[in-house]
Structures are given as C-alpha cells and as structure tokens.
Amino acid sequence: LPSNEWIALGRNIGNNTCMKKLIVCTDRLFEDEDQTKENLEAFCSGLSHNRSLRFLMFNSFDFHRARLELLRPFVVENLNLTDLQLRSCDMSVQDIQMLSNTFRQRRNPSSIKSIALTGPNINDESVRAIVELSNNCPHLKKLDLGSSRIGDQGCNELVVLLQNPESKLKRLHLNVNFIGNEGALVLS
C-alpha cells in the first residue's frame, strides 16, 4: 500500500469505535525499506487512538524495540484490551522487558486476560522477562508460549509464576518447545 493509504488505514482503525478484533499477519506488509518506518508509524499512530479493540494479534512480525515503542500508546491507553498475541514474532529479551514495562504503565492492568508470545527467539533466556510481564497483568488467565524454544532451564523460571499465590493463571501453553523430562518434572 502507498503511504497515504497506510495513514488512512491507521486513522480509520483509530477512529473506529466498534472494532473488537484486529489481526495483522506477516511482516511483508512493510518490506519496502524506504517506506517501512513511515508506513508502520502511520499505521500505529492511528491504532494508538483506538479504544474499542479487545483482541490484537500480530503474526510473523519483526518486533524490535522501535516497533514496540510505536505500540506503547495503544497498549497503555486501551482499557478494553483483553488479549494480545504476538505470534511468530522476533522479540529479544530486552523487547519483552520493554513490553513488560508497558504493561506496568497500563491504566487498566486487570483487563489483560490472555497473552501469546511465540517464536524462535522465545527461549530459556526470555522466560524471566515473561514471568515479570505476567506479574504486571494481575488477571492474566492464559499464557501461550507454544512453538518456541523453551527448555528445561526455562521451566525452572516458569515455576515461579505457577507458584505465585497471587497469580490467576489457569492455562499455560508450552506445546512445541524443547522441554525434556527434567523440565516436565519441575512443572508437574
């Protein structure tokens, strides 16, 4: 899409008061290096004004610090957001920590009920930041970390979350990871 259409799309999503669900698939939307930043900024700028979305999913998206920063106003200000899914997204430990800080700043932290963080960069080193992020969502009921690279060491970190008496977590998805017998035993 040309830049003016990204601006219009972002503005329309931002002004929409009925939209409940938005799914953005594949980073190919922003492949042209010259327009990538401009298009994404225009899109996220409009998105940041939306207050009706309850479900937001990005799939196969390169989420580095700059892109997460663009989403910060939406995550902080949207009081209705209940489900955030970043599937097959490229996120470092620092990116997850930044997302955790964003959740800490939310005006309605109790609205978040479900989070999905999946992808090849979600691994044992990421889990401590994910536990911190989960703790910033006091009513989180579902955490999907499937299709990632979490192993036995990450399971040791996840136990902290599972044993937290304040946690409301009911479902933890860890399918398609690298968890062996040791990790399974720790989680059981």
N, C-alpha and C positions, 0 to 999 in steps of 0.2 A: 504494500500500500504506500502511496505517496505520503509525505509528512503531513500535509493538510488533512488527509483522511485519518491519520493516527490522532491528530489533535481533535478532530470532530468525534471520533470514536471514544476517546478518553472523556471528553466533555459530556457526551451523551450518557455514558455509563455513570459519570459523576452526578449528573442531574436526575438520573432515574431514581424514583422513589419506590418502585415496585419490584425491581430485580432482586431475586433472592440468591441466585446461584450463578457463578461465573467460572468457566474452565478455559484456561489458556494453555494450549498444547504446542510443544516444540519451539525451540529457540530459533528455528528457521524464520520466524516472523521478523527477526531483527538481524538477519545475516549480513546485509549491506553495511560494511564498517562505517561508511560515511554517514549513514542515517541511523545507525543502531542507537546511539546515545540520545539523539534528538527524538526519535520515534518513541523510545521507551520512556523518556522524560515526559513527553506529551501524553502518552497513554497513562502513566502512573500519576501524573498531576491531576488528570481528570478522575481517575479511580479514587484518589485520595479524598475526594469530596463526597463519594457515595457513602450513605449511611444505612442502606437497606440490605446490602449483601450479608447473607448468613454463611454462605459456603464459597470459599475461594480456593481454586486449585490451579497450580502451575505444574505442567508435566514436561519433562525433558527440557529444562530451562537452566541456563548457566546463572546461578545465583551467587554472585560475588558481592563484596561489601557495598559497592556503589549501587547495585540494583536493589539490595535490601534497604539501603538508605532511602531510595525513592519510594519504597512501600511503607516506610515507617509511619507517615501521617495517616494512611489508611488503617493500619493495624492499631495504632494508638486511639484514633478517634471513632472508629466504627464500633458502636456499643452493641450492635446486633450480631457481630461475627461470632459464630459458634464453632466453625470447622475450617481449619487452614491446612491445606495439603500441598506440600512441596515434594512432588514425586519425581524420582529420577533426576533430581536437581543436583548440580555441582556445588556443594557447600563445604567450606573448610570449618575447622573448629572455631576459628575467630568469627566466621559468619554466623554460626549457631549461637555464640556468645552475644553477638550483636542483636540477633533476633530475641534472645532471652532478655536483654536489656530493654528492648522494645516492648515486650510483654509486661515487664515490670512497670512501664510507664502507662500502660493502658488505663483508661478512665473506668472501664468496667472489666476487670480481670476475671470475674466469675462467669462471664458469658462463654468463654472458650471451653468447649466440651470435648473436642477431638482435634488431634494434630497428627499429620503424617509427614515424616521426614525420611525419605528413602533415596537410595542411590549408592554408587560405588564409593563415594567419599564419606559415607556414614559408616564409621568403623569403631574399633575399641577406643581410639583416642577421642572420638566425638561424644561418647556416652556421658561423661561427666558434665559436659555443657548441656546435653539433652536433659539430664536429670535436673539441672539448675533451671532450664527453661520450663520443664514440667512443674517445678515447685512455684514458678511465677504464674501458674494457671491453677488456682485453688480448686476449681470444679472440673478439672480435666478427668474425663472418664475413659477415653480411648486414646492410646498412643500407638501409632503404626510405624514400626521401624523395619518392616519387611523389605526383602530384596536389597539388602545392604551387605556390609562386610563386618558385622559384629561377631566377635568370637567369645571365647571363654573369659578373657580379661574384661570385656565389656559387660558380661553377665554379672561379674563381681560388683560393678558400679550400679547396675540396674537394681540390685538387691536393696540398695539404699533407698531408692524410690519405692520399691514394693513394701519395705518395712516401715515407711514413714506413716505414723498413725493419722496424720492429717490428710494424707493422700486419698482422693476419691476414685483413683484409677481402678477400673473394672476390667478393661481389656488391654492387653499388651501383645501386639502382633510382632513376632520375630521370625516369621517364615522366610525361607530362602536366605539364610545367613550362614556363618561359619561356626556355629555353636556345636561343640563336641559334648561328650559325656560329662566332663567336668563342669562346663557351663550349665548344662541341663540340670545337673545335680544341685548346683548352687541356687538356681531359680526355683527348684521344687521345694 
